[in-house]
Amino acid sequence: GIQGIVDAYRQILPQIQLYGPTNFSPITNHVAGFAAHSLEQGTAAQYFILLIITDREITDLDQTRQAIVNASKLPMSIIIVGVGEADF
């Protein structure tokens, strides 16, 4: 559940270093590729959820916006969660 995700995030956060730039379009396009392939199979047996947790503003906003538009007809959802002090 959600609490499990929050707990895992809090547990791992001290062990990683967050850095930029914060480009979301590459990962969005990558997951969209999986969703597109699933859609081509014609079975609609898979649905993809891309969860991005970020501590910074998006640095490739125009490309990310276009990637989201391109993915909008695919069997996927994109959730972006901003944490920290940045202006999201």
Secondary structure, DSSP 8 states (H G I E B T S, - for coil): -HHHHHHHHHHHGGG----S----HHHHHHHHHHHHHHHHHTS----EEEEEEESS--SSHHHHHHHHHHHTTSSEEEEEEE-SSS--
